Amino acid sequence: MSKSLLQPFAVIYPLPTHLASRILQDKKSIFVKYPTHETISPKLTSCKKLMLYISGANKEIAGEADIKSISLMTLSETILKYGSNLFLTEDELRKYSNGRDSKKMMVFELDEITSYPAPKALGHGITMVGEYISKEEYNLLVNKGDLI
């Protein structure tokens, strides 16, 4: 495996349009996701960017944000610390939690949130697990407008 994929530059996560727009348009700077094993993988800690993929038919990335920090927090810790900056409402977060209140979720603190003037075609689907990309792949995507 190449060094660039051992230490990826960006991570792509899928979101429905209405949730992605809360980050991109409303500038909600806290993104949360439950990890598989209540840990933050070393690959994820090397990522500088979070790419927002719109789940659905178009297979496009609508924007990006710098990852300022990633921490592990419980549901109540997250709500208490970030409240109105969360991209989910408290009710949505509780529904997403689905009884996992004591399980730690990854809490991404985002900065420099940027919506692309035109979405970037990714050319393939992204699962809920997400996908890592190298600095080279990121540059191709952002500068040329698509990545196959």
N, CA and C atoms as an extended XYZ file, in Angstrom:
444
Properties=species:S:1:pos:R:3:atomname:S:1:resname:S:1:resid:I:1 pbc="F F F"
N         0.852       -1.183        0.000 N   MET     1
C         0.000        0.000        0.000 CA  MET     1
C         0.895        1.243        0.000 C   MET     1
N         0.532        2.223       -0.776 N   SER     2
C         1.336        3.440       -0.870 CA  SER     2
C         1.217        4.265        0.404 C   SER     2
N         2.232        5.068        0.670 N   LYS     3
C         2.257        5.931        1.854 CA  LYS     3
C         1.039        6.860        1.862 C   LYS     3
N         0.627        7.341        0.680 N   SER     4
C        -0.487        8.286        0.617 CA  SER     4
C        -1.795        7.666        1.126 C   SER     4
N        -1.958        6.344        0.980 N   LEU     5
C        -3.179        5.729        1.496 CA  LEU     5
C        -3.014        5.254        2.937 C   LEU     5
N        -1.756        5.106        3.398 N   LEU     6
C        -1.536        4.830        4.809 CA  LEU     6
C        -1.782        6.100        5.616 C   LEU     6
N        -1.476        7.229        5.010 N   GLN     7
C        -1.716        8.537        5.631 CA  GLN     7
C        -2.508        9.388        4.645 C   GLN     7
N        -3.809        9.102        4.520 N   PRO     8
C        -4.624        9.840        3.548 CA  PRO     8
C        -4.755       11.320        3.912 C   PRO     8
N        -5.087       12.119        2.909 N   PHE     9
C        -5.217       13.562        3.083 CA  PHE     9
C        -6.643       13.971        3.436 C   PHE     9
N        -7.620       13.228        2.893 N   ALA    10
C        -9.029       13.598        3.103 CA  ALA    10
C        -9.877       12.350        3.288 C   ALA    10
N       -11.022       12.557        3.937 N   VAL    11
C       -12.003       11.490        4.084 CA  VAL    11
C       -13.310       12.002        3.477 C   VAL    11
N       -14.005       11.097        2.788 N   ILE    12
C       -15.285       11.434        2.163 CA  ILE    12
C       -16.377       10.665        2.901 C   ILE    12
N       -17.391       11.397        3.390 N   TYR    13
C       -18.546       10.756        4.015 CA  TYR    13
C       -19.807       11.177        3.277 C   TYR    13
N       -20.746       10.228        3.096 N   PRO    14
C       -22.003       10.562        2.427 CA  PRO    14
C       -23.009       11.196        3.388 C   PRO    14
N       -23.754       12.142        2.873 N   LEU    15
C       -24.828       12.779        3.639 CA  LEU    15
C       -25.987       13.088        2.704 C   LEU    15
N       -27.228       13.025        3.217 N   PRO    16
C       -28.344       13.493        2.401 CA  PRO    16
C       -28.183       15.003        2.168 C   PRO    16
N       -28.739       15.497        1.089 N   THR    17
C       -28.609       16.906        0.705 CA  THR    17
C       -28.944       17.866        1.832 C   THR    17
N       -30.065       17.642        2.533 N   HIS    18
C       -30.483       18.597        3.567 CA  HIS    18
C       -29.491       18.672        4.732 C   HIS    18
N       -28.809       17.563        5.046 N   LEU    19
C       -27.820       17.602        6.133 CA  LEU    19
C       -26.508       18.222        5.667 C   LEU    19
N       -26.106       17.915        4.443 N   ALA    20
C       -24.890       18.529        3.897 CA  ALA    20
C       -25.054       20.047        3.821 C   ALA    20
N       -26.253       20.510        3.470 N   SER    21
C       -26.463       21.953        3.349 CA  SER    21
C       -26.391       22.659        4.707 C   SER    21
N       -26.678       21.940        5.778 N   ARG    22
C       -26.537       22.555        7.110 CA  ARG    22
C       -25.065       22.871        7.393 C   ARG    22
N       -24.185       22.024        6.913 N   ILE    23
C       -22.755       22.287        7.096 CA  ILE    23
C       -22.306       23.348        6.096 C   ILE    23
N       -22.662       23.155        4.833 N   LEU    24
C       -22.147       24.030        3.771 CA  LEU    24
C       -22.784       25.415        3.734 C   LEU    24
N       -24.092       25.497        3.907 N   GLN    25
C       -24.764       26.797        3.826 CA  GLN    25
C       -24.945       27.443        5.209 C   GLN    25
N       -25.367       26.619        6.171 N   ASP    26
C       -25.645       27.163        7.503 CA  ASP    26
C       -24.389       27.239        8.372 C   ASP    26
N       -23.294       26.685        7.860 N   LYS    27
C       -21.982       26.712        8.550 CA  LYS    27
C       -22.027       26.063        9.932 C   LYS    27
N       -22.784       24.970       10.029 N   LYS    28
C       -22.778       24.181       11.265 CA  LYS    28
C       -21.430       23.449       11.298 C   LYS    28
N       -20.621       23.719       12.308 N   SER    29
C       -19.228       23.300       12.282 CA  SER    29
C       -18.908       22.000       13.027 C   SER    29
N       -19.935       21.304       13.523 N   ILE    30
C       -19.695       20.050       14.240 CA  ILE    30
C       -20.412       18.903       13.536 C   ILE    30
N       -19.613       17.950       13.037 N   PHE    31
C       -20.098       16.752       12.346 CA  PHE    31
C       -19.836       15.573       13.269 C   PHE    31
N       -20.800       14.669       13.397 N   VAL    32
C       -20.617       13.493       14.248 CA  VAL    32
C       -20.866       12.213       13.472 C   VAL    32
N       -20.169       11.161       13.902 N   LYS    33
C       -20.311        9.858       13.261 CA  LYS    33
C       -19.891        8.792       14.267 C   LYS    33
N       -20.685        7.723       14.345 N   TYR    34
C       -20.287        6.620       15.215 CA  TYR    34
C       -19.235        5.771       14.503 C   TYR    34
N       -18.084        5.536       15.162 N   PRO    35
C       -17.080        4.655       14.585 CA  PRO    35
C       -17.453        3.201       14.879 C   PRO    35
N       -16.801        2.281       14.222 N   THR    36
C       -17.080        0.870       14.446 CA  THR    36
C       -16.641        0.435       15.841 C   THR    36
N       -15.481        0.913       16.292 N   HIS    37
C       -14.913        0.405       17.550 CA  HIS    37
C       -14.592        1.456       18.611 C   HIS    37
N       -15.317        2.553       18.662 N   GLU    38
C       -15.094        3.604       19.658 CA  GLU    38
C       -13.634        4.064       19.707 C   GLU    38
N       -13.007        4.090       18.549 N   THR    39
C       -11.645        4.610       18.441 CA  THR    39
C       -11.584        5.487       17.190 C   THR    39
N       -10.573        6.319       17.130 N   ILE    40
C       -10.325        7.118       15.932 CA  ILE    40
C        -9.126        6.477       15.246 C   ILE    40
N        -9.312        6.003       14.043 N   SER    41
C        -8.229        5.288       13.372 CA  SER    41
C        -7.069        6.229       13.052 C   SER    41
N        -5.842        5.697       13.075 N   PRO    42
C        -4.676        6.521       12.720 CA  PRO    42
C        -4.812        7.118       11.312 C   PRO    42
N        -5.461        6.375       10.405 N   LYS    43
C        -5.665        6.909        9.054 CA  LYS    43
C        -6.529        8.164        9.100 C   LYS    43
N        -7.558        8.132        9.930 N   LEU    44
C        -8.455        9.278       10.025 CA  LEU    44
C        -7.749       10.477       10.660 C   LEU    44
N        -6.894       10.232       11.624 N   THR    45
C        -6.198       11.345       12.280 CA  THR    45
C        -5.241       12.058       11.325 C   THR    45
N        -4.825       11.389       10.256 N   SER    46
C        -3.938       12.049        9.284 CA  SER    46
C        -4.715       12.926        8.295 C   SER    46
N        -6.037       12.787        8.269 N   CYS    47
C        -6.858       13.546        7.307 CA  CYS    47
C        -6.963       15.014        7.693 C   CYS    47
N        -6.772       15.863        6.703 N   LYS    48
C        -6.869       17.315        6.893 CA  LYS    48
C        -8.220       17.862        6.445 C   LYS    48
N        -8.921       17.113        5.591 N   LYS    49
C       -10.175       17.589        4.997 CA  LYS    49
C       -11.283       16.557        5.151 C   LYS    49
N       -12.502       17.083        5.318 N   LEU    50
C       -13.713       16.271        5.263 CA  LEU    50
C       -14.435       16.691        3.989 C   LEU    50
N       -14.648       15.744        3.103 N   MET    51
C       -15.347       16.001        1.840 CA  MET    51
C       -16.798       15.554        2.023 C   MET    51
N       -17.735       16.406        1.585 N   LEU    52
C       -19.153       16.119        1.769 CA  LEU    52
C       -19.777       15.614        0.473 C   LEU    52
N       -20.015       14.315        0.474 N   TYR    53
C       -20.588       13.607       -0.664 CA  TYR    53
C       -22.108       13.572       -0.487 C   TYR    53
N       -22.822       13.975       -1.512 N   ILE    54
C       -24.285       13.951       -1.459 CA  ILE    54
C       -24.766       12.553       -1.834 C   ILE    54
N       -25.362       11.867       -0.858 N   SER    55
C       -25.850       10.520       -1.142 CA  SER    55
C       -27.054       10.615       -2.073 C   SER    55
N       -27.152        9.690       -2.964 N   GLY    56
C       -28.213        9.719       -3.963 CA  GLY    56
C       -27.639        9.412       -5.331 C   GLY    56
N       -28.341        9.786       -6.359 N   ALA    57
C       -28.013        9.353       -7.720 CA  ALA    57
C       -26.821       10.053       -8.376 C   ALA    57
N       -26.517       11.310       -8.015 N   ASN    58
C       -25.522       12.064       -8.764 CA  ASN    58
C       -24.067       11.729       -8.493 C   ASN    58
N       -23.765       11.103       -7.352 N   LYS    59
C       -22.391       10.737       -7.003 CA  LYS    59
C       -21.460       11.954       -7.061 C   LYS    59
N       -21.843       12.999       -6.341 N   GLU    60
C       -21.090       14.255       -6.377 CA  GLU    60
C       -20.679       14.718       -4.992 C   GLU    60
N       -19.581       15.456       -4.954 N   ILE    61
C       -19.121       16.086       -3.729 CA  ILE    61
C       -19.493       17.555       -3.805 C   ILE    61
N       -20.235       18.025       -2.788 N   ALA    62
C       -20.783       19.379       -2.809 CA  ALA    62
C       -19.863       20.402       -2.148 C   ALA    62
N       -18.927       19.927       -1.334 N   GLY    63
C       -18.052       20.867       -0.650 CA  GLY    63
C       -17.099       20.148        0.275 C   GLY    63
N       -16.379       20.952        1.045 N   GLU    64
C       -15.372       20.400        1.934 CA  GLU    64
C       -15.219       21.298        3.156 C   GLU    64
N       -14.493       20.771        4.129 N   ALA    65
C       -14.160       21.550        5.321 CA  ALA    65
C       -12.826       21.049        5.867 C   ALA    65
N       -12.094       21.949        6.489 N   ASP    66
C       -10.876       21.542        7.180 CA  ASP    66
C       -11.274       20.848        8.469 C   ASP    66
N       -10.557       19.783        8.806 N   ILE    67
C       -10.786       19.100       10.076 CA  ILE    67
C        -9.862       19.746       11.110 C   ILE    67
N       -10.471       20.475       12.036 N   LYS    68
C        -9.710       21.146       13.089 CA  LYS    68
C        -9.312       20.153       14.184 C   LYS    68
N       -10.267       19.279       14.540 N   SER    69
C        -9.998       18.246       15.540 CA  SER    69
C       -11.042       17.149       15.428 C   SER    69
N       -10.681       15.972       15.948 N   ILE    70
C       -11.629       14.854       16.056 CA  ILE    70
C       -11.484       14.320       17.473 C   ILE    70
N       -12.594       14.220       18.176 N   SER    71
C       -12.543       13.664       19.522 CA  SER    71
C       -13.646       12.622       19.687 C   SER    71
N       -13.532       11.828       20.727 N   LEU    72
C       -14.549       10.830       21.058 CA  LEU    72
C       -15.355       11.349       22.239 C   LEU    72
N       -16.664       11.401       22.069 N   MET    73
C       -17.537       11.917       23.121 CA  MET    73
C       -18.845       11.141       23.141 C   MET    73
N       -19.475       11.095       24.301 N   THR    74
C       -20.799       10.485       24.400 CA  THR    74
C       -21.834       11.476       23.868 C   THR    74
N       -23.033       10.999       23.707 N   LEU    75
C       -24.132       11.833       23.222 CA  LEU    75
C       -24.319       13.077       24.097 C   LEU    75
N       -24.419       12.876       25.415 N   SER    76
C       -24.669       14.024       26.297 CA  SER    76
C       -23.488       14.993       26.319 C   SER    76
N       -22.259       14.482       26.287 N   GLU    77
C       -21.076       15.360       26.245 CA  GLU    77
C       -21.098       16.224       24.983 C   GLU    77
N       -21.471       15.599       23.867 N   THR    78
C       -21.506       16.305       22.583 CA  THR    78
C       -22.554       17.418       22.600 C   THR    78
N       -23.749       17.098       23.058 N   ILE    79
C       -24.826       18.095       23.109 CA  ILE    79
C       -24.448       19.231       24.058 C   ILE    79
N       -23.910       18.887       25.217 N   LEU    80
C       -23.534       19.888       26.209 CA  LEU    80
C       -22.456       20.839       25.671 C   LEU    80
N       -21.446       20.272       25.003 N   LYS    81
C       -20.331       21.096       24.537 CA  LYS    81
C       -20.652       21.877       23.268 C   LYS    81
N       -21.392       21.267       22.328 N   TYR    82
C       -21.539       21.889       21.008 CA  TYR    82
C       -22.934       22.387       20.660 C   TYR    82
N       -23.969       21.851       21.294 N   GLY    83
C       -25.339       22.325       21.098 CA  GLY    83
C       -25.693       22.828       19.712 C   GLY    83
N       -25.848       24.134       19.566 N   SER    84
C       -26.345       24.726       18.321 CA  SER    84
C       -25.350       24.671       17.158 C   SER    84
N       -24.093       24.299       17.416 N   ASN    85
C       -23.129       24.169       16.317 CA  ASN    85
C       -23.194       22.807       15.624 C   ASN    85
N       -23.950       21.868       16.221 N   LEU    86
C       -24.093       20.534       15.628 CA  LEU    86
C       -24.876       20.604       14.318 C   LEU    86
N       -24.482       19.771       13.368 N   PHE    87
C       -25.196       19.754       12.091 CA  PHE    87
C       -26.522       19.016       12.202 C   PHE    87
N       -26.737       18.307       13.296 N   LEU    88
C       -28.009       17.652       13.576 CA  LEU    88
C       -28.685       18.391       14.730 C   LEU    88
N       -30.006       18.432       14.719 N   THR    89
C       -30.711       18.973       15.882 CA  THR    89
C       -30.558       17.961       17.019 C   THR    89
N       -30.857       18.373       18.231 N   GLU    90
C       -30.752       17.449       19.362 CA  GLU    90
C       -31.652       16.229       19.149 C   GLU    90
N       -32.858       16.433       18.653 N   ASP    91
C       -33.769       15.311       18.393 CA  ASP    91
C       -33.203       14.368       17.341 C   ASP    91
N       -32.656       14.931       16.258 N   GLU    92
C       -32.061       14.098       15.203 CA  GLU    92
C       -30.871       13.311       15.742 C   GLU    92
N       -30.074       13.963       16.573 N   LEU    93
C       -28.902       13.299       17.146 CA  LEU    93
C       -29.330       12.148       18.054 C   LEU    93
N       -30.368       12.374       18.846 N   ARG    94
C       -30.864       11.306       19.719 CA  ARG    94
C       -31.424       10.137       18.896 C   ARG    94
N       -32.094       10.460       17.798 N   LYS    95
C       -32.624        9.419       16.909 CA  LYS    95
C       -31.465        8.646       16.259 C   LYS    95
N       -30.453        9.373       15.786 N   TYR    96
C       -29.255        8.752       15.190 CA  TYR    96
C       -28.561        7.859       16.218 C   TYR    96
N       -28.512        8.313       17.455 N   SER    97
C       -27.871        7.571       18.541 CA  SER    97
C       -28.558        6.222       18.777 C   SER    97
N       -29.866        6.199       18.625 N   ASN    98
C       -30.637        4.955       18.702 CA  ASN    98
C       -30.298        4.129       19.944 C   ASN    98
N       -30.261        4.796       21.099 N   GLY    99
C       -29.997        4.084       22.341 CA  GLY    99
C       -28.526        3.892       22.678 C   GLY    99
N       -27.644        4.405       21.827 N   ARG   100
C       -26.202        4.249       22.080 CA  ARG   100
C       -25.666        5.432       22.894 C   ARG   100
N       -26.454        5.945       23.806 N   ASP   101
C       -26.118        7.161       24.550 CA  ASP   101
C       -24.752        7.118       25.228 C   ASP   101
N       -24.350        5.958       25.718 N   SER   102
C       -23.064        5.877       26.419 CA  SER   102
C       -21.913        5.502       25.487 C   SER   102
N       -22.229        5.115       24.255 N   LYS   103
C       -21.184        4.787       23.293 CA  LYS   103
C       -20.567        6.091       22.776 C   LYS   103
N       -19.266        6.099       22.610 N   LYS   104
C       -18.599        7.314       22.142 CA  LYS   104
C       -18.700        7.440       20.626 C   LYS   104
N       -18.985        8.667       20.183 N   MET   105
C       -19.036        8.974       18.759 CA  MET   105
C       -17.846        9.863       18.410 C   MET   105
N       -17.483        9.846       17.143 N   MET   106
C       -16.441       10.751       16.678 CA  MET   106
C       -17.070       12.114       16.452 C   MET   106
N       -16.451       13.136       17.006 N   VAL   107
C       -16.951       14.498       16.881 CA  VAL   107
C       -15.902       15.298       16.118 C   VAL   107
N       -16.274       15.712       14.914 N   PHE   108
C       -15.369       16.464       14.039 CA  PHE   108
C       -15.640       17.951       14.222 C   PHE   108
N       -14.619       18.693       14.588 N   GLU   109
C       -14.727       20.146       14.649 CA  GLU   109
C       -14.191       20.668       13.316 C   GLU   109
N       -15.053       21.372       12.581 N   LEU   110
C       -14.722       21.802       11.226 CA  LEU   110
C       -14.439       23.298       11.155 C   LEU   110
N       -13.627       23.655       10.164 N   ASP   111
C       -13.262       25.045        9.943 CA  ASP   111
C       -13.166       25.251        8.433 C   ASP   111
N       -13.167       26.492        8.003 N   GLU   112
C       -13.007       26.787        6.568 CA  GLU   112
C       -13.976       25.956        5.725 C   GLU   112
N       -15.241       25.997        6.075 N   ILE   113
C       -16.273       25.247        5.359 CA  ILE   113
C       -16.503       25.904        3.997 C   ILE   113
N       -16.369       25.106        2.941 N   THR   114
C       -16.453       25.638        1.584 CA  THR   114
C       -17.437       24.835        0.744 C   THR   114
N       -18.415       25.520        0.196 N   SER   115
C       -19.353       24.895       -0.734 CA  SER   115
C       -18.806       25.119       -2.142 C   SER   115
N       -18.724       24.078       -2.938 N   TYR   116
C       -18.216       24.235       -4.305 CA  TYR   116
C       -19.256       24.950       -5.172 C   TYR   116
N       -18.820       25.861       -6.052 N   PRO   117
C       -19.759       26.540       -6.959 CA  PRO   117
C       -20.531       25.527       -7.819 C   PRO   117
N       -19.817       24.489       -8.238 N   ALA   118
C       -20.447       23.381       -8.970 CA  ALA   118
C       -19.959       22.095       -8.314 C   ALA   118
N       -20.865       21.145       -8.038 N   PRO   119
C       -20.445       19.891       -7.408 CA  PRO   119
C       -19.399       19.159       -8.245 C   PRO   119
N       -18.528       18.425       -7.566 N   LYS   120
C       -17.468       17.650       -8.226 CA  LYS   120
C       -17.957       16.213       -8.400 C   LYS   120
N       -17.894       15.727       -9.642 N   ALA   121
C       -18.337       14.361       -9.921 CA  ALA   121
C       -17.316       13.370       -9.386 C   ALA   121
N       -17.778       12.442       -8.561 N   LEU   122
C       -16.884       11.433       -8.002 CA  LEU   122
C       -16.820       10.198       -8.897 C   LEU   122
N       -17.920        9.870       -9.540 N   GLY   123
C       -17.916        8.749      -10.473 CA  GLY   123
C       -18.209        7.395       -9.848 C   GLY   123
N       -18.313        7.341       -8.521 N   HIS   124
C       -18.690        6.088       -7.857 CA  HIS   124
C       -19.359        6.416       -6.525 C   HIS   124
N       -20.063        5.434       -5.996 N   GLY   125
C       -20.775        5.637       -4.745 CA  GLY   125
C       -19.860        5.547       -3.533 C   GLY   125
N       -20.300        6.127       -2.437 N   ILE   126
C       -19.574        6.068       -1.167 CA  ILE   126
C       -20.507        5.444       -0.133 C   ILE   126
N       -20.011        4.443        0.581 N   THR   127
C       -20.826        3.814        1.623 CA  THR   127
C       -20.718        4.620        2.912 C   THR   127
N       -21.512        4.252        3.906 N   MET   128
C       -21.503        4.944        5.195 CA  MET   128
C       -20.142        4.867        5.889 C   MET   128
N       -19.340        3.874        5.533 N   VAL   129
C       -18.007        3.719        6.116 CA  VAL   129
C       -17.106        4.884        5.696 C   VAL   129
N       -17.397        5.438        4.515 N   GLY   130
C       -16.587        6.540        4.005 CA  GLY   130
C       -15.457        6.029        3.129 C   GLY   130
N       -14.674        6.950        2.631 N   GLU   131
C       -13.550        6.591        1.760 CA  GLU   131
C       -12.430        7.601        1.971 C   GLU   131
N       -11.209        7.087        2.011 N   TYR   132
C       -10.038        7.954        2.141 CA  TYR   132
C        -9.481        8.274        0.757 C   TYR   132
N        -8.957        9.486        0.605 N   ILE   133
C        -8.266        9.828       -0.638 CA  ILE   133
C        -6.931       10.499       -0.312 C   ILE   133
N        -5.998       10.333       -1.223 N   SER   134
C        -4.666       10.906       -1.063 CA  SER   134
C        -4.669       12.384       -1.435 C   SER   134
N        -3.592       13.049       -1.147 N   LYS   135
C        -3.436       14.465       -1.519 CA  LYS   135
C        -3.532       14.611       -3.043 C   LYS   135
N        -2.937       13.671       -3.774 N   GLU   136
C        -2.974       13.709       -5.245 CA  GLU   136
C        -4.406       13.563       -5.759 C   GLU   136
N        -5.144       12.617       -5.189 N   GLU   137
C        -6.544       12.428       -5.597 CA  GLU   137
C        -7.378       13.658       -5.246 C   GLU   137
N        -7.119       14.225       -4.092 N   TYR   138
C        -7.822       15.445       -3.676 CA  TYR   138
C        -7.554       16.572       -4.682 C   TYR   138
N        -6.299       16.778       -5.026 N   ASN   139
C        -5.938       17.838       -5.979 CA  ASN   139
C        -6.587       17.624       -7.342 C   ASN   139
N        -6.608       16.371       -7.793 N   LEU   140
C        -7.283       16.058       -9.072 CA  LEU   140
C        -8.751       16.414       -8.997 C   LEU   140
N        -9.387       16.021       -7.928 N   LEU   141
C       -10.821       16.263       -7.746 CA  LEU   141
C       -11.124       17.763       -7.702 C   LEU   141
N       -10.395       18.492       -6.887 N   VAL   142
C       -10.678       19.911       -6.690 CA  VAL   142
C       -10.286       20.755       -7.911 C   VAL   142
N        -9.169       20.450       -8.523 N   ASN   143
C        -8.687       21.256       -9.643 CA  ASN   143
C        -9.304       20.898      -10.990 C   ASN   143
N        -9.578       19.620      -11.191 N   LYS   144
C       -10.136       19.204      -12.484 CA  LYS   144
C       -11.647       19.050      -12.426 C   LYS   144
N       -12.157       18.884      -11.219 N   GLY   145
C       -13.612       18.809      -11.092 CA  GLY   145
C       -14.188       17.428      -11.079 C   GLY   145
N       -13.356       16.396      -11.267 N   ASP   146
C       -13.907       15.038      -11.140 CA  ASP   146
C       -12.809       14.040      -10.843 C   ASP   146
N       -13.216       12.922      -10.314 N   LEU   147
C       -12.301       11.845       -9.912 CA  LEU   147
C       -13.006       10.552      -10.273 C   LEU   147
N       -12.336        9.714      -10.997 N   ILE   148
C       -12.976        8.443      -11.394 CA  ILE   148
C       -12.397        7.293      -10.605 C   ILE   148
